[in-house]
Every structure is written in structure tokens, then in C-alpha cells.
Amino acid sequence: MAKNNLRDKLDGDELDLSMMSLTEVPVKDIAALPRATKIDLSNNQLTILPSNFATALSNITRVDLSSNKLKELPSNINHLQNLQYLDLYNNQVCKATSLSLLRCLCYVL
């Protein structure tokens, strides 16, 4: 996905990539937009988050991953130290032990 296309989806600090039939997260392109701290990836076809998701996007405070096909979270998810809100509704995630290490996380759905 081209960075210019992502800029069109950016409104203030919110990046809306919902309902785009994404099968993978464009981590490199999102990381190029440091202003994007709230990311909506809901209603896509994501089955896995790449291993660099948490390290490359450590500035995010809110991420909506609802209504995807995720089965697990990357083991380094605890690198999202600023994350306050995580929506995993309507996925198949069974185990999320690393989330307990996120001290800013207030809401998990």
C-alpha cells in the first residue's frame, strides 16, 4: 500500500484502514506516519500480526482489530507501551498473556 494512499486515510491522529480487505498490516507504511497513534484495522481479513507490528508501531495508543481472523498476538506485543485501548472482538485469539505487561492498557475488548 502506498504511503500517499495512507495519508488520505489519516484524519488528525486517526488512521482508518477498516473494511479494506487487508490480508496483512502495512506496518512500514503506517510507521512512516508517526502522527497516526489511533489505528482502525477492523473488518479486514487479517490472520496474523507481523512480528515487527509492536516494535515498529510503538507510538500507538489505540488499535481496533475487531472482526478479523486473528488467532494469536505477537509475543512482543508488550512493546506497545503507550497502548491504552485494544479491540479484539470477533477474532479467535485464545491466549494473550503478554497483555498483562502493558501498564497503560485500560480497555481490552
N, CA, C and O atoms as CSV, one atom per row, in Angstrom:
chain,resi,resn,atom,element,x,y,z
A,1,MET,N,N,0.851,-1.175,0.000
A,1,MET,CA,C,0.000,0.000,0.000
A,1,MET,C,C,0.897,1.239,0.000
A,1,MET,O,O,1.822,1.325,0.809
A,2,ALA,N,N,0.649,2.167,-0.863
A,2,ALA,CA,C,1.467,3.367,-0.976
A,2,ALA,C,C,1.206,4.325,0.178
A,2,ALA,O,O,0.080,4.462,0.655
A,3,LYS,N,N,2.272,4.981,0.610
A,3,LYS,CA,C,2.171,5.913,1.733
A,3,LYS,C,C,1.176,7.038,1.443
A,3,LYS,O,O,0.460,7.483,2.340
A,4,ASN,N,N,1.131,7.494,0.199
A,4,ASN,CA,C,0.189,8.558,-0.152
A,4,ASN,C,C,-1.251,8.107,0.045
A,4,ASN,O,O,-2.092,8.895,0.476
A,5,ASN,N,N,-1.543,6.847,-0.264
A,5,ASN,CA,C,-2.885,6.318,-0.045
A,5,ASN,C,C,-3.222,6.327,1.439
A,5,ASN,O,O,-4.359,6.608,1.817
A,6,LEU,N,N,-2.248,6.023,2.275
A,6,LEU,CA,C,-2.479,6.031,3.718
A,6,LEU,C,C,-2.732,7.440,4.233
A,6,LEU,O,O,-3.554,7.632,5.128
A,7,ARG,N,N,-2.047,8.410,3.688
A,7,ARG,CA,C,-2.271,9.800,4.120
A,7,ARG,C,C,-3.713,10.223,3.892
A,7,ARG,O,O,-4.266,11.008,4.662
A,8,ASP,N,N,-4.318,9.701,2.836
A,8,ASP,CA,C,-5.723,10.003,2.558
A,8,ASP,C,C,-6.639,9.425,3.627
A,8,ASP,O,O,-7.751,9.915,3.824
A,9,LYS,N,N,-6.181,8.395,4.312
A,9,LYS,CA,C,-6.974,7.727,5.354
A,9,LYS,C,C,-6.701,8.301,6.742
A,9,LYS,O,O,-7.314,7.878,7.722
A,10,LEU,N,N,-5.785,9.259,6.826
A,10,LEU,CA,C,-5.393,9.856,8.104
A,10,LEU,C,C,-6.218,11.103,8.387
A,10,LEU,O,O,-6.271,12.026,7.574
A,11,ASP,N,N,-6.856,11.117,9.546
A,11,ASP,CA,C,-7.641,12.270,9.983
A,11,ASP,C,C,-7.153,12.647,11.369
A,11,ASP,O,O,-7.521,12.008,12.354
A,12,GLY,N,N,-6.330,13.676,11.452
A,12,GLY,CA,C,-5.701,14.033,12.725
A,12,GLY,C,C,-4.722,12.947,13.125
A,12,GLY,O,O,-3.746,12.696,12.419
A,13,ASP,N,N,-4.981,12.294,14.266
A,13,ASP,CA,C,-4.110,11.205,14.704
A,13,ASP,C,C,-4.740,9.834,14.470
A,13,ASP,O,O,-4.221,8.823,14.943
A,14,GLU,N,N,-5.863,9.798,13.736
A,14,GLU,CA,C,-6.587,8.544,13.498
A,14,GLU,C,C,-6.409,8.068,12.058
A,14,GLU,O,O,-6.677,8.797,11.103
A,15,LEU,N,N,-5.957,6.840,11.935
A,15,LEU,CA,C,-5.762,6.217,10.634
A,15,LEU,C,C,-6.807,5.123,10.465
A,15,LEU,O,O,-6.805,4.137,11.203
A,16,ASP,N,N,-7.695,5.295,9.499
A,16,ASP,CA,C,-8.798,4.364,9.294
A,16,ASP,C,C,-8.503,3.444,8.111
A,16,ASP,O,O,-8.604,3.845,6.951
A,17,LEU,N,N,-8.137,2.209,8.430
A,17,LEU,CA,C,-7.884,1.194,7.407
A,17,LEU,C,C,-8.916,0.072,7.512
A,17,LEU,O,O,-8.654,-1.065,7.118
A,18,SER,N,N,-10.071,0.399,8.040
A,18,SER,CA,C,-11.124,-0.598,8.203
A,18,SER,C,C,-11.787,-0.912,6.860
A,18,SER,O,O,-11.794,-0.095,5.940
A,19,MET,N,N,-12.335,-2.106,6.781
A,19,MET,CA,C,-13.102,-2.560,5.615
A,19,MET,C,C,-12.352,-2.384,4.297
A,19,MET,O,O,-12.926,-1.940,3.302
A,20,MET,N,N,-11.073,-2.733,4.295
A,20,MET,CA,C,-10.273,-2.626,3.077
A,20,MET,C,C,-9.830,-3.992,2.559
A,20,MET,O,O,-9.022,-4.074,1.634
A,21,SER,N,N,-10.350,-5.049,3.145
A,21,SER,CA,C,-9.990,-6.426,2.762
A,21,SER,C,C,-8.486,-6.686,2.869
A,21,SER,O,O,-7.927,-7.460,2.092
A,22,LEU,N,N,-7.842,-6.040,3.828
A,22,LEU,CA,C,-6.408,-6.251,4.030
A,22,LEU,C,C,-6.149,-7.668,4.533
A,22,LEU,O,O,-6.868,-8.175,5.395
A,23,THR,N,N,-5.118,-8.294,3.986
A,23,THR,CA,C,-4.713,-9.612,4.468
A,23,THR,C,C,-3.426,-9.509,5.293
A,23,THR,O,O,-3.031,-10.461,5.966
A,24,GLU,N,N,-2.791,-8.361,5.232
A,24,GLU,CA,C,-1.616,-8.107,6.068
A,24,GLU,C,C,-1.576,-6.637,6.447
A,24,GLU,O,O,-2.103,-5.780,5.737
A,25,VAL,N,N,-0.949,-6.365,7.565
A,25,VAL,CA,C,-0.850,-4.991,8.066
A,25,VAL,C,C,0.318,-4.295,7.367
A,25,VAL,O,O,1.437,-4.805,7.391
A,26,PRO,N,N,0.077,-3.143,6.747
A,26,PRO,CA,C,1.164,-2.408,6.090
A,26,PRO,C,C,2.014,-1.646,7.119
A,26,PRO,O,O,1.999,-0.416,7.164
A,27,VAL,N,N,2.745,-2.391,7.934
A,27,VAL,CA,C,3.481,-1.829,9.067
A,27,VAL,C,C,4.440,-0.733,8.639
A,27,VAL,O,O,4.480,0.334,9.252
A,28,LYS,N,N,5.205,-0.986,7.604
A,28,LYS,CA,C,6.203,0.001,7.155
A,28,LYS,C,C,5.544,1.318,6.757
A,28,LYS,O,O,6.045,2.393,7.087
A,29,ASP,N,N,4.439,1.234,6.057
A,29,ASP,CA,C,3.728,2.440,5.621
A,29,ASP,C,C,3.097,3.176,6.797
A,29,ASP,O,O,3.114,4.406,6.845
A,30,ILE,N,N,2.543,2.428,7.743
A,30,ILE,CA,C,1.952,3.058,8.931
A,30,ILE,C,C,3.029,3.720,9.765
A,30,ILE,O,O,2.831,4.824,10.272
A,31,ALA,N,N,4.166,3.059,9.913
A,31,ALA,CA,C,5.278,3.614,10.703
A,31,ALA,C,C,5.795,4.918,10.100
A,31,ALA,O,O,6.353,5.752,10.814
A,32,ALA,N,N,5.615,5.098,8.806
A,32,ALA,CA,C,6.053,6.333,8.132
A,32,ALA,C,C,5.129,7.507,8.449
A,32,ALA,O,O,5.402,8.640,8.050
A,33,LEU,N,N,4.044,7.240,9.162
A,33,LEU,CA,C,3.101,8.282,9.566
A,33,LEU,C,C,3.076,8.356,11.100
A,33,LEU,O,O,2.120,7.888,11.719
A,34,PRO,N,N,4.101,8.929,11.714
A,34,PRO,CA,C,4.190,8.921,13.185
A,34,PRO,C,C,3.031,9.642,13.875
A,34,PRO,O,O,2.785,9.418,15.060
A,35,ARG,N,N,2.329,10.491,13.158
A,35,ARG,CA,C,1.179,11.191,13.732
A,35,ARG,C,C,0.015,10.234,14.003
A,35,ARG,O,O,-0.844,10.515,14.838
A,36,ALA,N,N,-0.006,9.113,13.297
A,36,ALA,CA,C,-1.077,8.122,13.454
A,36,ALA,C,C,-0.860,7.333,14.741
A,36,ALA,O,O,-0.028,6.427,14.789
A,37,THR,N,N,-1.602,7.678,15.770
A,37,THR,CA,C,-1.493,6.965,17.041
A,37,THR,C,C,-2.733,6.131,17.340
A,37,THR,O,O,-2.735,5.324,18.269
A,38,LYS,N,N,-3.782,6.325,16.554
A,38,LYS,CA,C,-5.019,5.544,16.691
A,38,LYS,C,C,-5.277,4.890,15.340
A,38,LYS,O,O,-5.484,5.569,14.334
A,39,ILE,N,N,-5.262,3.557,15.334
A,39,ILE,CA,C,-5.344,2.833,14.075
A,39,ILE,C,C,-6.533,1.880,14.089
A,39,ILE,O,O,-6.690,1.065,14.998
A,40,ASP,N,N,-7.357,2.002,13.067
A,40,ASP,CA,C,-8.516,1.130,12.920
A,40,ASP,C,C,-8.243,0.142,11.786
A,40,ASP,O,O,-8.202,0.514,10.613
A,41,LEU,N,N,-8.060,-1.109,12.158
A,41,LEU,CA,C,-7.839,-2.190,11.197
A,41,LEU,C,C,-8.997,-3.187,11.236
A,41,LEU,O,O,-8.839,-4.346,10.851
A,42,SER,N,N,-10.137,-2.739,11.693
A,42,SER,CA,C,-11.276,-3.638,11.857
A,42,SER,C,C,-11.872,-4.060,10.519
A,42,SER,O,O,-11.701,-3.398,9.496
A,43,ASN,N,N,-12.577,-5.184,10.568
A,43,ASN,CA,C,-13.301,-5.692,9.402
A,43,ASN,C,C,-12.416,-5.881,8.181
A,43,ASN,O,O,-12.738,-5.433,7.080
A,44,ASN,N,N,-11.299,-6.553,8.399
A,44,ASN,CA,C,-10.402,-6.925,7.312
A,44,ASN,C,C,-10.281,-8.446,7.299
A,44,ASN,O,O,-11.127,-9.144,7.858
A,45,GLN,N,N,-9.253,-8.948,6.676
A,45,GLN,CA,C,-9.019,-10.397,6.567
A,45,GLN,C,C,-7.698,-10.782,7.229
A,45,GLN,O,O,-7.026,-11.710,6.777
A,46,LEU,N,N,-7.326,-10.080,8.289
A,46,LEU,CA,C,-6.044,-10.322,8.950
A,46,LEU,C,C,-6.079,-11.637,9.719
A,46,LEU,O,O,-6.997,-11.882,10.502
A,47,THR,N,N,-5.079,-12.477,9.492
A,47,THR,CA,C,-4.977,-13.744,10.210
A,47,THR,C,C,-3.820,-13.731,11.202
A,47,THR,O,O,-3.777,-14.540,12.129
A,48,ILE,N,N,-2.885,-12.810,11.001
A,48,ILE,CA,C,-1.710,-12.723,11.864
A,48,ILE,C,C,-1.201,-11.282,11.862
A,48,ILE,O,O,-1.329,-10.566,10.869
A,49,LEU,N,N,-0.630,-10.877,12.977
A,49,LEU,CA,C,0.060,-9.588,13.036
A,49,LEU,C,C,1.533,-9.875,12.835
A,49,LEU,O,O,2.067,-10.796,13.452
A,50,PRO,N,N,2.206,-9.110,11.986
A,50,PRO,CA,C,3.620,-9.371,11.742
A,50,PRO,C,C,4.454,-9.175,13.005
A,50,PRO,O,O,4.060,-8.434,13.905
A,51,SER,N,N,5.585,-9.830,13.068
A,51,SER,CA,C,6.428,-9.768,14.261
A,51,SER,C,C,6.942,-8.361,14.546
A,51,SER,O,O,7.262,-8.042,15.691
A,52,ASN,N,N,7.026,-7.511,13.515
A,52,ASN,CA,C,7.503,-6.136,13.729
A,52,ASN,C,C,6.366,-5.160,14.047
A,52,ASN,O,O,6.610,-3.959,14.162
A,53,PHE,N,N,5.151,-5.641,14.189
A,53,PHE,CA,C,4.000,-4.785,14.464
A,53,PHE,C,C,4.228,-3.939,15.716
A,53,PHE,O,O,4.084,-2.717,15.669
A,54,ALA,N,N,4.573,-4.558,16.804
A,54,ALA,CA,C,4.718,-3.852,18.083
A,54,ALA,C,C,5.961,-2.972,18.136
A,54,ALA,O,O,5.915,-1.880,18.704
A,55,THR,N,N,7.046,-3.416,17.566
A,55,THR,CA,C,8.276,-2.621,17.633
A,55,THR,C,C,8.233,-1.428,16.682
A,55,THR,O,O,8.716,-0.349,17.023
A,56,ALA,N,N,7.663,-1.609,15.501
A,56,ALA,CA,C,7.609,-0.524,14.512
A,56,ALA,C,C,6.530,0.500,14.841
A,56,ALA,O,O,6.628,1.659,14.438
A,57,LEU,N,N,5.497,0.073,15.575
A,57,LEU,CA,C,4.365,0.961,15.857
A,57,LEU,C,C,4.234,1.240,17.351
A,57,LEU,O,O,3.122,1.317,17.874
A,58,SER,N,N,5.336,1.388,18.020
A,58,SER,CA,C,5.341,1.537,19.479
A,58,SER,C,C,4.661,2.819,19.965
A,58,SER,O,O,4.397,2.955,21.160
A,59,ASN,N,N,4.374,3.759,19.063
A,59,ASN,CA,C,3.734,5.020,19.456
A,59,ASN,C,C,2.210,4.934,19.522
A,59,ASN,O,O,1.572,5.876,19.993
A,60,ILE,N,N,1.610,3.841,19.066
A,60,ILE,CA,C,0.151,3.803,19.009
A,60,ILE,C,C,-0.469,3.697,20.405
A,60,ILE,O,O,0.057,3.035,21.300
A,61,THR,N,N,-1.603,4.374,20.550
A,61,THR,CA,C,-2.330,4.373,21.824
A,61,THR,C,C,-3.638,3.597,21.719
A,61,THR,O,O,-4.209,3.188,22.730
A,62,ARG,N,N,-4.103,3.399,20.500
A,62,ARG,CA,C,-5.387,2.731,20.301
A,62,ARG,C,C,-5.326,1.928,19.009
A,62,ARG,O,O,-4.882,2.430,17.976
A,63,VAL,N,N,-5.776,0.672,19.073
A,63,VAL,CA,C,-5.835,-0.139,17.860
A,63,VAL,C,C,-7.100,-0.998,17.898
A,63,VAL,O,O,-7.386,-1.689,18.876
A,64,ASP,N,N,-7.832,-0.926,16.810
A,64,ASP,CA,C,-9.055,-1.700,16.651
A,64,ASP,C,C,-8.777,-2.805,15.641
A,64,ASP,O,O,-8.580,-2.546,14.454
A,65,LEU,N,N,-8.763,-4.034,16.129
A,65,LEU,CA,C,-8.527,-5.203,15.293
A,65,LEU,C,C,-9.772,-6.085,15.222
A,65,LEU,O,O,-9.693,-7.249,14.828
A,66,SER,N,N,-10.895,-5.538,15.596
A,66,SER,CA,C,-12.124,-6.336,15.652
A,66,SER,C,C,-12.525,-6.855,14.277
A,66,SER,O,O,-12.221,-6.258,13.244
A,67,SER,N,N,-13.217,-7.985,14.306
A,67,SER,CA,C,-13.766,-8.609,13.093
A,67,SER,C,C,-12.717,-8.908,12.041
A,67,SER,O,O,-12.853,-8.547,10.872
A,68,ASN,N,N,-11.672,-9.575,12.487
A,68,ASN,CA,C,-10.654,-10.120,11.597
A,68,ASN,C,C,-10.631,-11.624,11.830
A,68,ASN,O,O,-11.616,-12.196,12.296
A,69,LYS,N,N,-9.535,-12.256,11.515
A,69,LYS,CA,C,-9.403,-13.706,11.693
A,69,LYS,C,C,-8.160,-14.039,12.506
A,69,LYS,O,O,-7.517,-15.065,12.286
A,70,LEU,N,N,-7.829,-13.160,13.447
A,70,LEU,CA,C,-6.628,-13.349,14.253
A,70,LEU,C,C,-6.796,-14.518,15.217
A,70,LEU,O,O,-7.850,-14.685,15.830
A,71,LYS,N,N,-5.749,-15.321,15.341
A,71,LYS,CA,C,-5.762,-16.444,16.268
A,71,LYS,C,C,-4.790,-16.226,17.420
A,71,LYS,O,O,-4.936,-16.819,18.489
A,72,GLU,N,N,-3.799,-15.370,17.195
A,72,GLU,CA,C,-2.823,-15.090,18.239
A,72,GLU,C,C,-2.233,-13.702,18.047
A,72,GLU,O,O,-2.343,-13.102,16.977
A,73,LEU,N,N,-1.614,-13.214,19.089
A,73,LEU,CA,C,-0.929,-11.922,19.049
A,73,LEU,C,C,0.570,-12.181,19.051
A,73,LEU,O,O,1.016,-13.201,19.576
A,74,PRO,N,N,1.356,-11.276,18.476
A,74,PRO,CA,C,2.801,-11.487,18.507
A,74,PRO,C,C,3.309,-11.506,19.952
A,74,PRO,O,O,2.771,-10.811,20.814
A,75,SER,N,N,4.325,-12.288,20.204
A,75,SER,CA,C,4.844,-12.430,21.565
A,75,SER,C,C,5.419,-11.124,22.103
A,75,SER,O,O,5.514,-10.941,23.316
A,76,ASN,N,N,5.801,-10.218,21.211
A,76,ASN,CA,C,6.377,-8.942,21.640
A,76,ASN,C,C,5.344,-7.823,21.702
A,76,ASN,O,O,5.705,-6.647,21.669
A,77,ILE,N,N,4.080,-8.172,21.790
A,77,ILE,CA,C,3.006,-7.169,21.856
A,77,ILE,C,C,3.216,-6.205,23.027
A,77,ILE,O,O,2.716,-5.081,23.012
A,78,ASN,N,N,3.952,-6.652,24.029
A,78,ASN,CA,C,4.228,-5.811,25.197
A,78,ASN,C,C,5.115,-4.609,24.875
A,78,ASN,O,O,5.322,-3.758,25.740
A,79,HIS,N,N,5.639,-4.518,23.662
A,79,HIS,CA,C,6.408,-3.336,23.254
A,79,HIS,C,C,5.509,-2.139,22.963
A,79,HIS,O,O,6.002,-1.024,22.788
A,80,LEU,N,N,4.221,-2.353,22.911
A,80,LEU,CA,C,3.276,-1.253,22.695
A,80,LEU,C,C,3.004,-0.567,24.037
A,80,LEU,O,O,1.881,-0.601,24.542
A,81,GLN,N,N,4.015,0.040,24.596
A,81,GLN,CA,C,3.951,0.585,25.949
A,81,GLN,C,C,2.978,1.748,26.117
A,81,GLN,O,O,2.593,2.065,27.243
A,82,ASN,N,N,2.574,2.389,25.024
A,82,ASN,CA,C,1.625,3.501,25.108
A,82,ASN,C,C,0.190,3.070,24.827
A,82,ASN,O,O,-0.727,3.889,24.885
A,83,LEU,N,N,-0.008,1.794,24.524
A,83,LEU,CA,C,-1.324,1.298,24.153
A,83,LEU,C,C,-2.298,1.391,25.323
A,83,LEU,O,O,-2.034,0.878,26.410
A,84,GLN,N,N,-3.423,2.050,25.083
A,84,GLN,CA,C,-4.460,2.231,26.105
A,84,GLN,C,C,-5.723,1.455,25.775
A,84,GLN,O,O,-6.489,1.114,26.676
A,85,TYR,N,N,-5.952,1.171,24.500
A,85,TYR,CA,C,-7.202,0.554,24.054
A,85,TYR,C,C,-6.893,-0.472,22.972
A,85,TYR,O,O,-6.208,-0.173,21.994
A,86,LEU,N,N,-7.402,-1.677,23.158
A,86,LEU,CA,C,-7.195,-2.746,22.189
A,86,LEU,C,C,-8.512,-3.478,21.987
A,86,LEU,O,O,-9.075,-4.024,22.936
A,87,ASP,N,N,-9.002,-3.490,20.760
A,87,ASP,CA,C,-10.254,-4.165,20.455
A,87,ASP,C,C,-9.950,-5.419,19.633
A,87,ASP,O,O,-9.483,-5.336,18.498
A,88,LEU,N,N,-10.222,-6.573,20.225
A,88,LEU,CA,C,-10.020,-7.865,19.570
A,88,LEU,C,C,-11.339,-8.600,19.353
A,88,LEU,O,O,-11.346,-9.793,19.049
A,89,TYR,N,N,-12.440,-7.898,19.508
A,89,TYR,CA,C,-13.762,-8.511,19.385
A,89,TYR,C,C,-13.912,-9.232,18.040
A,89,TYR,O,O,-13.429,-8.761,17.010
A,90,ASN,N,N,-14.575,-10.355,18.075
A,90,ASN,CA,C,-14.880,-11.142,16.888
A,90,ASN,C,C,-13.623,-11.618,16.161
A,90,ASN,O,O,-13.528,-11.534,14.937
A,91,ASN,N,N,-12.664,-12.117,16.938
A,91,ASN,CA,C,-11.482,-12.795,16.438
A,91,ASN,C,C,-11.440,-14.155,17.119
A,91,ASN,O,O,-12.390,-14.539,17.801
A,92,GLN,N,N,-10.372,-14.866,16.942
A,92,GLN,CA,C,-10.244,-16.190,17.540
A,92,GLN,C,C,-9.031,-16.272,18.459
A,92,GLN,O,O,-8.450,-17.344,18.629
A,93,VAL,N,N,-8.649,-15.149,19.048
A,93,VAL,CA,C,-7.484,-15.115,19.932
A,93,VAL,C,C,-7.822,-15.856,21.226
A,93,VAL,O,O,-8.776,-15.515,21.925
A,94,CYS,N,N,-7.033,-16.857,21.521
A,94,CYS,CA,C,-7.274,-17.674,22.722
A,94,CYS,C,C,-6.347,-17.286,23.865
A,94,CYS,O,O,-6.713,-17.411,25.034
A,95,LYS,N,N,-5.163,-16.822,23.534
A,95,LYS,CA,C,-4.146,-16.582,24.547
A,95,LYS,C,C,-3.517,-15.207,24.315
A,95,LYS,O,O,-3.047,-14.906,23.218
A,96,ALA,N,N,-3.514,-14.395,25.340
A,96,ALA,CA,C,-2.943,-13.042,25.230
A,96,ALA,C,C,-2.219,-12.691,26.525
A,96,ALA,O,O,-2.488,-11.652,27.129
A,97,THR,N,N,-1.313,-13.546,26.945
A,97,THR,CA,C,-0.643,-13.362,28.228
A,97,THR,C,C,0.246,-12.123,28.277
A,97,THR,O,O,0.404,-11.529,29.344
A,98,SER,N,N,0.821,-11.725,27.163
A,98,SER,CA,C,1.715,-10.560,27.141
A,98,SER,C,C,0.995,-9.256,27.442
A,98,SER,O,O,1.638,-8.265,27.789
A,99,LEU,N,N,-0.316,-9.235,27.318
A,99,LEU,CA,C,-1.069,-8.002,27.555
A,99,LEU,C,C,-0.956,-7.528,28.995
A,99,LEU,O,O,-1.080,-6.331,29.255
A,100,SER,N,N,-0.728,-8.421,29.920
A,100,SER,CA,C,-0.624,-8.034,31.325
A,100,SER,C,C,0.595,-7.150,31.583
A,100,SER,O,O,0.672,-6.493,32.622
A,101,LEU,N,N,1.536,-7.127,30.662
A,101,LEU,CA,C,2.737,-6.300,30.807
A,101,LEU,C,C,2.544,-4.869,30.306
A,101,LEU,O,O,3.431,-4.030,30.465
A,102,LEU,N,N,1.405,-4.593,29.712
A,102,LEU,CA,C,1.132,-3.259,29.177
A,102,LEU,C,C,0.514,-2.398,30.269
A,102,LEU,O,O,-0.678,-2.511,30.554
A,103,ARG,N,N,1.311,-1.548,30.874
A,103,ARG,CA,C,0.862,-0.786,32.040
A,103,ARG,C,C,-0.138,0.319,31.709
A,103,ARG,O,O,-0.903,0.724,32.584
A,104,CYS,N,N,-0.156,0.820,30.472
A,104,CYS,CA,C,-1.096,1.882,30.085
A,104,CYS,C,C,-2.427,1.327,29.584
A,104,CYS,O,O,-3.398,2.072,29.453
A,105,LEU,N,N,-2.478,0.031,29.304
A,105,LEU,CA,C,-3.676,-0.556,28.713
A,105,LEU,C,C,-4.844,-0.505,29.699
A,105,LEU,O,O,-4.779,-1.070,30.791
A,106,CYS,N,N,-5.904,0.179,29.293
A,106,CYS,CA,C,-7.092,0.333,30.134
A,106,CYS,C,C,-8.264,-0.493,29.626
A,106,CYS,O,O,-9.052,-1.003,30.422
A,107,TYR,N,N,-8.387,-0.629,28.312
A,107,TYR,CA,C,-9.550,-1.289,27.721
A,107,TYR,C,C,-9.108,-2.365,26.744
A,107,TYR,O,O,-8.345,-2.107,25.813
A,108,VAL,N,N,-9.598,-3.567,26.971
A,108,VAL,CA,C,-9.417,-4.677,26.051
A,108,VAL,C,C,-10.796,-5.247,25.774
A,108,VAL,O,O,-11.498,-5.662,26.696
A,109,LEU,N,N,-11.175,-5.269,24.543
A,109,LEU,CA,C,-12.472,-5.826,24.158
A,109,LEU,C,C,-12.263,-7.100,23.377
A,109,LEU,O,O,-13.231,-7.732,22.955
